[in-house]
Amino acid sequence: MHFMTALKAAWRQRDSLLCVGLDPDPAKFPAHLAGRPQAIFEFCRDIVDATADLVCAFKPQIAYFAAHRAEDQLEALIDHIHERHPGTPVILDAKRGDIGSTAEQYAVEAFERFRADAITVNPYMGRDSVEPYLAYGDKGVILLCRTSNPGGSDLQFLDVGGEKLYERVARLVAEEWNASGNCGLVVGATFPAEIARVREIVGEVPLLVPGIGAQGGDIAATVAAGCTADGTGLMINSSRAILYAGKNEDFAAAARSVAQDTRAAINAHR
Ligand SMILES: O=c1ccn([C@@H]2O[C@H](COP(=O)(O)O)[C@@H](O)[C@H]2O)c(=O)[nH]1
């Protein structure tokens, strides 16, 4: 299924713009998982099973798996999501960016090895570096635009011929790179004014919005700035605030409770 078709169905069926980020850090796991060889998979699986009916997407961040030599557990986790929660889009947060021949390998890794439905990509190296992902016309390609971190302004706010670099990225993606309708953009919840500006430039292109929860972004401002006319258009990500809501064996139930509250807070402003 085309990533955008799956995303639109998930927005509607789950009545949700919430994306749960899967950033497993074993140092923060409940004690009963300590020392278990598949702890990363088991922790994420339980979070997924407890929240799948509340989300429009899951976003595993590859660094949290690779750092612990747990790419096999990431493969198993994405297989689990596809099998147990079919239709739930999986966005592999990898922020790849390299010359075309290397990008081809990254695209195979994301879409064929890991079976992700979408990937985050750094647009800094230009169109030929993004083509190998775009060539998978049914997969989502979500380009960094205005990131949630404070240092994002160092480059993304530079003037490039009368507009800011992040505005140029938004325009390029919407007007030139999105021929297959499979592009999205990353815009941080920590900068609602820029979310509004990006929405103005890109029309209905979906925005992946990290920065609520642990980073303190404002949900009401994010929704007001970024929703499309039909009250969708956003994948609003929260990772740590949901994953580590509980510290004991009931961690998945605690995560569900925070995910429910977060979805409700988002929906209150749509
Ligand atoms: O601009 C960006 C792009 C990506 N991220 C990623 O989103 C999550 C945020 O985690 P929280 O715990 O909800 O803060 C994480 O995986 C980042 O790598 C981002 O924060 N900002």
The ligand as an SDF file (V2000), in Angstrom:
LIG
                    3D

 21 22  0  0  0  0  0  0  0  0999 V2000
   14.0180   17.6760   14.3140 O   0  0  0  0  0  0  0  0  0  0  0  0
   13.9840   16.5540   14.8040 C   0  0  0  0  0  0  0  0  0  0  0  0
   14.0540   15.4020   14.0600 C   0  0  0  0  0  0  0  0  0  0  0  0
   13.9610   14.1900   14.6830 C   0  0  0  0  0  0  0  0  0  0  0  0
   13.8070   14.0960   16.0210 N   0  0  0  0  0  0  0  0  0  0  0  0
   13.6860   12.7370   16.6120 C   0  0  0  0  0  0  0  0  0  0  0  0
   12.3780   12.6310   17.1940 O   0  0  0  0  0  0  0  0  0  0  0  0
   12.4620   11.9520   18.4440 C   0  0  0  0  0  0  0  0  0  0  0  0
   12.0610   12.8850   19.5680 C   0  0  0  0  0  0  0  0  0  0  0  0
   12.1070   12.2270   20.7970 O   0  0  0  0  0  0  0  0  0  0  0  0
   11.4630   12.8540   22.1540 P   0  0  0  0  0  0  0  0  0  0  0  0
   11.8510   11.8760   23.2100 O   0  0  0  0  0  0  0  0  0  0  0  0
    9.9730   12.9310   21.9640 O   0  0  0  0  0  0  0  0  0  0  0  0
   12.0850   14.1890   22.3630 O   0  0  0  0  0  0  0  0  0  0  0  0
   13.9040   11.4290   18.5570 C   0  0  0  0  0  0  0  0  0  0  0  0
   13.9420   10.1480   17.9740 O   0  0  0  0  0  0  0  0  0  0  0  0
   14.6980   12.3860   17.6940 C   0  0  0  0  0  0  0  0  0  0  0  0
   15.8310   11.7800   17.1400 O   0  0  0  0  0  0  0  0  0  0  0  0
   13.7400   15.2250   16.7620 C   0  0  0  0  0  0  0  0  0  0  0  0
   13.6110   15.1970   18.0110 O   0  0  0  0  0  0  0  0  0  0  0  0
   13.8260   16.4410   16.1370 N   0  0  0  0  0  0  0  0  0  0  0  0
  1  2  2  0
  2  3  1  0
  2 21  1  0
  3  4  2  0
  4  5  1  0
  5  6  1  0
  5 19  1  0
  6  7  1  0
  6 17  1  0
  7  8  1  0
  8  9  1  0
  8 15  1  0
  9 10  1  0
 10 11  1  0
 11 12  2  0
 11 13  1  0
 11 14  1  0
 15 16  1  0
 15 17  1  0
 17 18  1  0
 19 20  2  0
 19 21  1  0
M  END
$$$$
